[in-house]
Amino acid sequence: MTAIYEAESTQLMQYRVADQAIVIEAQDSWAAGVIEQLFAGWYLTRETEPRESTLSPAIVIRSGGKPPSIPVDWPSFEIAGGGTCSTSGPISYIEIEGSIVAIGKPGQVDVEVWTNGMLEIQSPALTSKRERSPRLPRSMSRSSST
């Protein structure tokens, strides 16, 4: 499998989850750094000496480049983090704040990510978490009439 767009420099990063290898291709230094930070937050440690050297990447991430166009006629729905998922058969696109994730494109890697620039690690486009306004306890949110 190949990435949709080739990059000038890439870094292959291998992790192990439930004794299965997962390979990430970071196509720039920002992407490599953000993968390290996100995966560390999930208690995943990069393998310094990968057991398998011939594995293809499951995820390709980059902070630039032109993402594919999302077909406008595909069914879509809102997702957590304020994004939209468009899907047709086994292929899906997720758009969050200008970042695009392509999943299941035939002949490509499993997941490709184009971020909308070099995002902060807390960005909903990376974590699917939105800042929520704090809620008052029910007893404080109701106006009392005496």
Rosetta blueprint (number, residue, H / E / L):
1 M L
2 T E
3 A L
4 I L
5 Y L
6 E L
7 A L
8 E L
9 S L
10 T L
11 Q E
12 L E
13 M E
14 Q E
15 Y E
16 R E
17 V E
18 A L
19 D L
20 Q E
21 A E
22 I E
23 V E
24 I E
25 E E
26 A E
27 Q L
28 D L
29 S H
30 W H
31 A H
32 A H
33 G H
34 V H
35 I H
36 E H
37 Q H
38 L H
39 F H
40 A H
41 G H
42 W L
43 Y L
44 L L
45 T L
46 R L
47 E L
48 T L
49 E L
50 P L
51 R L
52 E L
53 S L
54 T L
55 L L
56 S L
57 P L
58 A L
59 I E
60 V E
61 I E
62 R E
63 S L
64 G L
65 G L
66 K L
67 P L
68 P L
69 S L
70 I L
71 P L
72 V L
73 D L
74 W L
75 P L
76 S E
77 F E
78 E E
79 I E
80 A L
81 G L
82 G L
83 G E
84 T E
85 C E
86 S E
87 T E
88 S E
89 G L
90 P L
91 I E
92 S E
93 Y E
94 I E
95 E E
96 I E
97 E L
98 G L
99 S E
100 I E
101 V E
102 A E
103 I E
104 G L
105 K L
106 P L
107 G L
108 Q E
109 V L
110 D L
111 V E
112 E E
113 V E
114 W E
115 T L
116 N L
117 G L
118 M L
119 L L
120 E L
121 I L
122 Q L
123 S L
124 P H
125 A H
126 L H
127 T H
128 S L
129 K L
130 R L
131 E L
132 R L
133 S L
134 P L
135 R L
136 L L
137 P L
138 R H
139 S H
140 M H
141 S H
142 R L
143 S L
144 S L
145 S L
146 T L
